[in-house]
């Protein structure tokens, strides 16, 4: 299939029939598109038989207002085009749908709240690459499995009916929304009916990730000992093995609800709890008393109990690393960025939401207490290798489609790399900050992978 980009011009329906479109003569000759014979026009899930009229000395495409409305497309859009002679199909695209948690129609300037700038950045990046993007929420999924109500940008944000996309990026930030029967039914059906590719299709639980990866002998070196906390016996066993252990909510994010347990020389136990205001400290005479406190929470929260690690620090503040790993134009995992995160003064977790600060890997390693015997360059290389190994492991051992992963890694004082957790909905604000005129590599990569999936 030959491909190139074409500018779409929308003209009055009276000037062009709804089942016809005009295409530059050079495209017609290049692809040997038959004149006057019906071909199938494809745009996402949209299909219509049209006749193609050659336009001399013209490089673009002209369609009627009525046809543009059915396609949810606006004049001035630049799209990739491909003709498949075996199926007599003229395809435009890729059409990308981004499934987001909520919208705010009463705020025309910020209809998606804090991610509006990211959404606009995606629009700009799609324009540059010849793709078309829209945004929709679970509430905009209706009874039709061919169309949805989506937001498009045409100088301002507006809602319109659009075909189901070639590729859907699931950016839902709530498990409750993702597990809604209407959402699950929609994803299942569009995959089977339209061969829509849906990526980052599910949240990952900490237990699920560690249980899946520990069966892979090439990955066990990155995995701290980790179990689903079921009872007191398990907690006692882990606390007798390690000087400190972490309890992490299986479905937690942003460092919420993490508890660090340390056995003191007196035989008592110190628990540090993450709270919005900082770290709350509580001492318990016995481990059983500590467990009694936690067991009340265990009725509603499942915890992963994890081996504590002696992580590198900067000024007694622990440091960890967030790698953004994405699939590229050939569907291969690549590293888009790795940043170091240093915990805030009142916290023992490094999340930005808890006062953590960002720096480059090089800066963090240079300032840290990494053992002198470890080469900082080798350690940075080990981080990259671990991120790629783990991404491939998730792909191999967890039955779901992922296109990008946020992988949290740590380095101990001897230079060994450890996996902390894998996030299938990485924040768009944890990497390089947005600027007015710069499209982040992570955004460009998402479109390149969508083009790979859809054949554009």
Secondary structure by P-SEA (a helix, b strand, c coil): cbbbbbbbbbcccccccccbbbccaaaaaaacccccbbbbbbcccbbbbbbbbbbccccbbbbcaaaaaaacccccbbbbbbbbccccccccccbbbbbbccccccccccccccaaaaaaaaaaaaaaabbbbbbbccccccccccccbbbbbccbbbbbbbccccbbbbccccccccccaaaaaaaaaaaaaccccccccbbbbaaaaaaaaccccccccccccccccccaaaaaaaaaaccbbbbbccccccccbbbbbbbccccbbbbbbbccccbbbbbbccaaaaaaaaaaacccbbbbbbbbccccccccbbbbbbbbbbbccccbbbbcbbbbbbbcccccccccccbbbbbcaaaaaaaccccccccaaaaaaaaaaaaaaaaaaaaacccccccccbbbbbbcccbbbbbcccccccccccccccccccccaaaaaaaaaaaaaacc
